[in-house]
Amino acid sequence: MWEKAPYGLEGDARNWDRAKEQHGREMLALWTEFAPNLREAVLDTFTRSPLDIERMFPNMRGGDLLVGALMHGQSGYHRPFPGAGHYRTHLAGLYLCGSCCHPGGNITGLPGYNCAQVLLADLGLPAPWTPSHQTEK
């Protein structure tokens, strides 16, 4: 389960250290209201708070799973910083493809997919998943 939660729990992120396990149990209980067989199917659990995320991954400030705010200055051509939205870097052969890149994190895989498209185009290669009716013969 994944939930966006406030970083500063009751005004202080350190409050997550005492509250996260209970919060995780409450989330599971809520889900089992809609999927009653879920509790018996769960083999193990762990809970990570926004503070835990920041501790493990310092670039995810404030526990931000999207690795940067999705706002005007952090989207499209400006993600993860102005001028980096095309996946290429100023070093030849070095590309950006992580969650910090456009269109952002989560589990979509789109930053990597988009970067692969740019990389293949730079190499003059067709994407292997391009439908045959779209490729030149």
GUMIGU-458355 format. One record per residue: x, y, z of N, C-alpha, C in turn; residue number from 1; residue in one letter; chain. Coordinates in nm, 4 decimals. Example, Ala and Ser with C-alpha at 12.3 -4.5 7.8 and 13.67 -1.06 7.14 Angstrom:
<recs>
[[1.3190 -0.5690 0.7800] [1.2300 -0.4500 0.7800] [1.3200 -0.3300 0.7800] 1 A A]
[[1.2850 -0.2250 0.7080] [1.3670 -0.1060 0.7140] [1.2900 0.0030 0.7870] 2 S A]
</recs>
This chain:
<recs>
[[0.0848 -0.1165 0.0000] [0.0000 0.0000 0.0000] [0.0893 0.1228 0.0000] 1 M A]
[[0.0419 0.2256 -0.0599] [0.1178 0.3491 -0.0675] [0.0233 0.4639 -0.0419] 2 W A]
[[0.0680 0.5562 0.0367] [-0.0150 0.6706 0.0708] [0.0735 0.7933 0.0813] 3 E A]
[[0.0268 0.9027 0.0264] [0.0958 1.0290 0.0490] [0.0565 1.0772 0.1872] 4 K A]
[[0.1539 1.1033 0.2688] [0.1283 1.1441 0.4065] [0.2064 1.2718 0.4350] 5 A A]
[[0.1606 1.3505 0.5292] [0.2317 1.4747 0.5600] [0.3691 1.4454 0.6192] 6 P A]
[[0.4664 1.5221 0.5789] [0.6022 1.5052 0.6315] [0.6079 1.5436 0.7787] 7 Y A]
[[0.5583 1.6602 0.8119] [0.5608 1.7091 0.9487] [0.4392 1.6619 1.0261] 8 G A]
[[0.4407 1.5391 1.0724] [0.3283 1.4834 1.1471] [0.3108 1.5620 1.2771] 9 L A]
[[0.1935 1.6196 1.2949] [0.1668 1.7045 1.4111] [0.2750 1.8107 1.4267] 10 E A]
[[0.3230 1.8614 1.3145] [0.4196 1.9702 1.3154] [0.5656 1.9300 1.3201] 11 G A]
[[0.5963 1.7996 1.3330] [0.7351 1.7569 1.3454] [0.7509 1.6185 1.2811] 12 D A]
[[0.8380 1.6092 1.1836] [0.8587 1.4816 1.1127] [0.9062 1.3707 1.2054] 13 A A]
[[0.9752 1.4056 1.3126] [1.0248 1.3024 1.4051] [0.9118 1.2282 1.4753] 14 R A]
[[0.7913 1.2842 1.4729] [0.6767 1.2148 1.5331] [0.6434 1.0855 1.4592] 15 N A]
[[0.6883 1.0739 1.3345] [0.6630 0.9501 1.2594] [0.7311 0.8302 1.3245] 16 W A]
[[0.8436 0.8524 1.3919] [0.9143 0.7399 1.4541] [0.8268 0.6668 1.5550] 17 D A]
[[0.7401 0.7361 1.6237] [0.6520 0.6710 1.7215] [0.5183 0.6310 1.6607] 18 R A]
[[0.4787 0.6936 1.5499] [0.3430 0.6742 1.4978] [0.3336 0.5860 1.3735] 19 A A]
[[0.4434 0.5584 1.3075] [0.4329 0.4940 1.1753] [0.3773 0.3524 1.1799] 20 K A]
[[0.4174 0.2718 1.2781] [0.3699 0.1328 1.2815] [0.2189 0.1278 1.3038] 21 E A]
[[0.1694 0.2104 1.3941] [0.0248 0.2163 1.4176] [-0.0470 0.2640 1.2918] 22 Q A]
[[0.0097 0.3624 1.2257] [-0.0510 0.4126 1.1022] [-0.0568 0.3017 0.9967] 23 H A]
[[0.0492 0.2238 0.9857] [0.0504 0.1126 0.8910] [-0.0575 0.0096 0.9218] 24 G A]
[[-0.0750 -0.0218 1.0493] [-0.1806 -0.1166 1.0895] [-0.3189 -0.0611 1.0571] 25 R A]
[[-0.3376 0.0684 1.0797] [-0.4663 0.1313 1.0479] [-0.4942 0.1299 0.8977] 26 E A]
[[-0.3917 0.1506 0.8165] [-0.4103 0.1438 0.6711] [-0.4531 0.0045 0.6278] 27 M A]
[[-0.3858 -0.0970 0.6820] [-0.4205 -0.2347 0.6478] [-0.5633 -0.2667 0.6917] 28 L A]
[[-0.6021 -0.2209 0.8088] [-0.7385 -0.2437 0.8572] [-0.8403 -0.1784 0.7643] 29 A A]
[[-0.8109 -0.0593 0.7194] [-0.9016 0.0092 0.6275] [-0.9136 -0.0673 0.4960] 30 L A]
[[-0.8027 -0.1131 0.4419] [-0.8070 -0.1885 0.3172] [-0.8855 -0.3188 0.3338] 31 W A]
[[-0.8733 -0.3828 0.4486] [-0.9449 -0.5101 0.4671] [-1.0958 -0.4901 0.4762] 32 T A]
[[-1.1401 -0.3693 0.5022] [-1.2843 -0.3428 0.4967] [-1.3367 -0.3629 0.3544] 33 E A]
[[-1.2532 -0.3378 0.2563] [-1.2933 -0.3484 0.1157] [-1.2441 -0.4773 0.0511] 34 F A]
[[-1.1457 -0.5412 0.1106] [-1.0925 -0.6690 0.0620] [-1.0734 -0.7592 0.1842] 35 A A]
[[-1.1806 -0.8211 0.2311] [-1.1769 -0.8955 0.3577] [-1.0722 -1.0061 0.3643] 36 P A]
[[-1.0369 -1.0650 0.2516] [-0.9393 -1.1744 0.2551] [-0.7946 -1.1235 0.2580] 37 N A]
[[-0.7763 -0.9945 0.2563] [-0.6422 -0.9380 0.2509] [-0.5601 -0.9722 0.3751] 38 L A]
[[-0.6197 -0.9594 0.4918] [-0.5435 -0.9819 0.6163] [-0.4805 -1.1211 0.6179] 39 R A]
[[-0.5541 -1.2248 0.5780] [-0.4991 -1.3610 0.5787] [-0.3950 -1.3807 0.4692] 40 E A]
[[-0.4004 -1.3005 0.3656] [-0.3065 -1.3150 0.2538] [-0.1737 -1.2444 0.2786] 41 A A]
[[-0.1687 -1.1547 0.3745] [-0.0465 -1.0790 0.4029] [0.0498 -1.1665 0.4820] 42 V A]
[[0.1700 -1.1847 0.4287] [0.2712 -1.2657 0.4969] [0.3557 -1.1838 0.5928] 43 L A]
[[0.3790 -1.0579 0.5589] [0.4620 -0.9719 0.6420] [0.4352 -0.8265 0.6013] 44 D A]
[[0.4688 -0.7359 0.6870] [0.4505 -0.5944 0.6560] [0.5693 -0.5137 0.7068] 45 T A]
[[0.5843 -0.3968 0.6544] [0.6747 -0.2964 0.7087] [0.6141 -0.1616 0.6743] 46 F A]
[[0.6490 -0.0630 0.7503] [0.5960 0.0706 0.7271] [0.7125 0.1679 0.7182] 47 T A]
[[0.7092 0.2502 0.6154] [0.8074 0.3574 0.6012] [0.7340 0.4895 0.6025] 48 R A]
[[0.7816 0.5790 0.6822] [0.7219 0.7120 0.6907] [0.7919 0.8052 0.5918] 49 S A]
[[0.7351 0.9231 0.5685] [0.8059 1.0207 0.4858] [0.9455 1.0514 0.5412] 50 P A]
[[0.9605 1.0532 0.6730] [1.0917 1.0769 0.7336] [1.1873 0.9615 0.7033] 51 L A]
[[1.1391 0.8377 0.7082] [1.2228 0.7228 0.6731] [1.2705 0.7322 0.5286] 52 D A]
[[1.1804 0.7717 0.4390] [1.2165 0.7861 0.2972] [1.3285 0.8879 0.2831] 53 I A]
[[1.3148 1.0016 0.3503] [1.4181 1.1051 0.3422] [1.5496 1.0560 0.4015] 54 E A]
[[1.5442 0.9808 0.5098] [1.6668 0.9282 0.5709] [1.7385 0.8308 0.4766] 55 R A]
[[1.6611 0.7482 0.4072] [1.7201 0.6484 0.3177] [1.7679 0.7091 0.1866] 56 M A]
[[1.6936 0.8079 0.1372] [1.7216 0.8682 0.0086] [1.7229 1.0204 0.0251] 57 F A]
[[1.8369 1.0791 0.0588] [1.8417 1.2228 0.0870] [1.7893 1.3114 -0.0261] 58 P A]
[[1.7889 1.2621 -0.1495] [1.7350 1.3434 -0.2591] [1.5820 1.3454 -0.2588] 59 N A]
[[1.5208 1.2656 -0.1745] [1.3749 1.2668 -0.1607] [1.3381 1.3512 -0.0395] 60 M A]
[[1.3747 1.4775 -0.0463] [1.3526 1.5703 0.0653] [1.2064 1.5727 0.1065] 61 R A]
[[1.1848 1.5713 0.2339] [1.0491 1.5741 0.2858] [0.9723 1.4463 0.2577] 62 G A]
[[1.0440 1.3390 0.2223] [0.9778 1.2128 0.1922] [0.9059 1.2119 0.0594] 63 G A]
[[0.9432 1.3040 -0.0285] [0.8765 1.3196 -0.1569] [0.9101 1.2033 -0.2496] 64 D A]
[[0.8153 1.1123 -0.2704] [0.8384 0.9946 -0.3539] [0.8529 1.0289 -0.5015] 65 L A]
[[0.8190 1.1491 -0.5396] [0.8317 1.1888 -0.6796] [0.9653 1.2549 -0.7083] 66 L A]
[[1.0510 1.2662 -0.6092] [1.1842 1.3247 -0.6216] [1.1770 1.4627 -0.6849] 67 V A]
[[1.1058 1.5496 -0.6231] [1.0936 1.6857 -0.6717] [0.9491 1.7239 -0.6913] 68 G A]
[[0.9211 1.8462 -0.6687] [0.7840 1.8952 -0.6796] [0.7376 1.8984 -0.8242] 69 A A]
[[0.6145 1.8600 -0.8478] [0.5577 1.8672 -0.9821] [0.4872 2.0017 -0.9965] 70 L A]
[[0.5681 2.1042 -1.0130] [0.5165 2.2381 -1.0295] [0.5862 2.3019 -1.1488] 71 M A]
[[0.5497 2.4231 -1.1821] [0.5994 2.4866 -1.3044] [0.7515 2.4752 -1.3200] 72 H A]
[[0.8254 2.5056 -1.2172] [0.9704 2.5018 -1.2271] [1.0302 2.3632 -1.2202] 73 G A]
[[0.9489 2.2588 -1.2055] [0.9974 2.1219 -1.1909] [0.9263 2.0257 -1.2850] 74 Q A]
[[0.8849 2.0719 -1.4005] [0.8156 1.9822 -1.4927] [0.8680 2.0007 -1.6343] 75 S A]
[[0.8411 1.9004 -1.7174] [0.8809 1.9062 -1.8571] [1.0293 1.9328 -1.8741] 76 G A]
[[1.0620 2.0331 -1.9528] [1.2008 2.0651 -1.9847] [1.2805 2.1060 -1.8612] 77 Y A]
[[1.2137 2.1419 -1.7546] [1.2817 2.1888 -1.6343] [1.2967 2.0802 -1.5271] 78 H A]
[[1.2704 1.9549 -1.5602] [1.2800 1.8488 -1.4613] [1.4006 1.7627 -1.4914] 79 R A]
[[1.4935 1.7384 -1.4022] [1.4934 1.7761 -1.2618] [1.5472 1.9175 -1.2349] 80 P A]
[[1.6046 1.9820 -1.3355] [1.6484 2.1206 -1.3208] [1.6406 2.1843 -1.4593] 81 F A]
[[1.6346 2.3158 -1.4672] [1.6175 2.3819 -1.5973] [1.7194 2.3338 -1.7013] 82 P A]
[[1.6667 2.2923 -1.8151] [1.7497 2.2470 -1.9251] [1.7785 2.0985 -1.9289] 83 G A]
[[1.7365 2.0236 -1.8287] [1.7694 1.8809 -1.8221] [1.6546 1.7916 -1.8658] 84 A A]
[[1.5449 1.8485 -1.9124] [1.4267 1.7702 -1.9444] [1.4344 1.6878 -2.0707] 85 G A]
[[1.5448 1.6952 -2.1432] [1.5574 1.6170 -2.2670] [1.6347 1.4872 -2.2448] 86 H A]
[[1.6686 1.4555 -2.1196] [1.7332 1.3309 -2.0776] [1.8819 1.3258 -2.1084] 87 Y A]
[[1.9322 1.4140 -2.1926] [2.0754 1.4188 -2.2225] [2.1449 1.5090 -2.1206] 88 R A]
[[2.2713 1.4811 -2.0959] [2.3515 1.5709 -2.0122] [2.4559 1.6377 -2.1006] 89 T A]
[[2.5326 1.7255 -2.0417] [2.6385 1.7915 -2.1192] [2.7555 1.6972 -2.1449] 90 H A]
[[2.7573 1.5802 -2.0826] [2.8596 1.4794 -2.1075] [2.8080 1.3798 -2.2106] 91 L A]
[[2.8771 1.3689 -2.3205] [2.8336 1.2783 -2.4275] [2.8187 1.1360 -2.3744] 92 A A]
[[2.7054 1.0746 -2.4045] [2.6801 0.9369 -2.3648] [2.6251 0.9203 -2.2245] 93 G A]
[[2.6072 1.0307 -2.1505] [2.5495 1.0218 -2.0169] [2.4082 1.0772 -2.0225] 94 L A]
[[2.3121 0.9947 -1.9818] [2.1706 1.0296 -1.9887] [2.1086 1.0228 -1.8496] 95 Y A]
[[2.0026 1.0987 -1.8282] [1.9268 1.0960 -1.7033] [1.7992 1.0160 -1.7255] 96 L A]
[[1.7691 0.9229 -1.6353] [1.6478 0.8434 -1.6568] [1.5772 0.8048 -1.5272] 97 C A]
[[1.6102 0.8674 -1.4165] [1.5510 0.8304 -1.2890] [1.4200 0.9017 -1.2603] 98 G A]
[[1.3670 0.8766 -1.1419] [1.2398 0.9348 -1.1018] [1.2417 1.0864 -1.0972] 99 S A]
[[1.3605 1.1433 -1.0882] [1.3695 1.2895 -1.0858] [1.3401 1.3489 -1.2226] 100 C A]
[[1.3428 1.2679 -1.3268] [1.3230 1.3156 -1.4641] [1.1747 1.3222 -1.4999] 101 C A]
[[1.1451 1.3955 -1.6051] [1.0082 1.4063 -1.6555] [0.9587 1.2681 -1.6978] 102 H A]
[[0.8384 1.2275 -1.6685] [0.7311 1.3006 -1.6047] [0.7236 1.2812 -1.4539] 103 P A]
[[0.8230 1.2218 -1.3929] [0.8248 1.2078 -1.2482] [0.8303 1.0629 -1.2046] 104 G A]
[[0.8256 1.0446 -1.0736] [0.8445 0.9137 -1.0138] [0.7223 0.8250 -1.0153] 105 G A]
[[0.7070 0.7487 -0.9105] [0.6083 0.6428 -0.8953] [0.6537 0.5205 -0.9718] 106 N A]
[[0.5649 0.4357 -1.0136] [0.6050 0.3088 -1.0749] [0.5707 0.3030 -1.2227] 107 I A]
[[0.5612 0.4167 -1.2876] [0.5234 0.4172 -1.4286] [0.6353 0.3696 -1.5197] 108 T A]
[[0.7588 0.3954 -1.4816] [0.8711 0.3633 -1.5684] [0.8885 0.4616 -1.6825] 109 G A]
[[0.8063 0.5645 -1.6880] [0.8101 0.6573 -1.8010] [0.9403 0.7349 -1.8140] 110 L A]
[[1.0072 0.7778 -1.7066] [1.1351 0.8446 -1.7280] [1.2357 0.7550 -1.8014] 111 P A]
[[1.2415 0.6288 -1.7635] [1.3321 0.5353 -1.8308] [1.2910 0.5075 -1.9740] 112 G A]
[[1.1622 0.4916 -1.9962] [1.1111 0.4690 -2.1315] [1.1429 0.5879 -2.2214] 113 Y A]
[[1.1143 0.7076 -2.1720] [1.1404 0.8275 -2.2514] [1.2891 0.8440 -2.2794] 114 N A]
[[1.3715 0.8187 -2.1789] [1.5160 0.8289 -2.1975] [1.5645 0.7272 -2.3010] 115 C A]
[[1.5105 0.6062 -2.2964] [1.5484 0.5038 -2.3943] [1.5148 0.5489 -2.5355] 116 A A]
[[1.4019 0.6161 -2.5531] [1.3651 0.6675 -2.6847] [1.4684 0.7679 -2.7349] 117 Q A]
[[1.5119 0.8570 -2.6456] [1.6125 0.9579 -2.6813] [1.7455 0.8901 -2.7134] 118 V A]
[[1.7855 0.7958 -2.6307] [1.9113 0.7249 -2.6507] [1.9126 0.6496 -2.7838] 119 L A]
[[1.8061 0.5768 -2.8115] [1.7980 0.5032 -2.9376] [1.7995 0.5977 -3.0573] 120 L A]
[[1.7290 0.7092 -3.0458] [1.7302 0.8079 -3.1548] [1.8702 0.8639 -3.1743] 121 A A]
[[1.9412 0.8931 -3.0645] [2.0775 0.9443 -3.0752] [2.1704 0.8434 -3.1411] 122 D A]
[[2.1447 0.7157 -3.1214] [2.2257 0.6103 -3.1820] [2.1782 0.5743 -3.3226] 123 L A]
[[2.0682 0.6357 -3.3655] [2.0133 0.6062 -3.4977] [1.9478 0.4700 -3.5060] 124 G A]
[[1.9002 0.4201 -3.3930] [1.8386 0.2870 -3.3880] [1.6883 0.2986 -3.3664] 125 L A]
[[1.6104 0.2106 -3.4277] [1.4662 0.2111 -3.4001] [1.4401 0.1457 -3.2650] 126 P A]
[[1.3357 0.1863 -3.2020] [1.2962 0.1225 -3.0767] [1.2496 -0.0190 -3.1074] 127 A A]
[[1.2934 -0.1181 -3.0319] [1.2537 -0.2566 -3.0613] [1.1048 -0.2811 -3.0448] 128 P A]
[[1.0365 -0.1937 -2.9748] [0.8933 -0.2122 -2.9516] [0.8089 -0.1291 -3.0470] 129 W A]
[[0.8723 -0.0691 -3.1479] [0.7966 0.0078 -3.2464] [0.7191 -0.0881 -3.3358] 130 T A]
[[0.5895 -0.0697 -3.3531] [0.5138 -0.1578 -3.4410] [0.5724 -0.1574 -3.5819] 131 P A]
[[0.5736 -0.2745 -3.6461] [0.6390 -0.2879 -3.7765] [0.5788 -0.1963 -3.8829] 132 S A]
[[0.4507 -0.1617 -3.8713] [0.3907 -0.0771 -3.9723] [0.4379 0.0685 -3.9599] 133 H A]
[[0.5098 0.1017 -3.8510] [0.5584 0.2375 -3.8343] [0.7057 0.2518 -3.8717] 134 Q A]
[[0.7750 0.1428 -3.8956] [0.9165 0.1508 -3.9281] [0.9350 0.1530 -4.0782] 135 T A]
[[1.0421 0.2191 -4.1194] [1.0746 0.2222 -4.2632] [1.1398 0.0912 -4.3015] 136 E A]
[[1.1116 0.0479 -4.4233] [1.1725 -0.0779 -4.4711] [1.2580 -0.0494 -4.5904] 137 K A]
</recs>
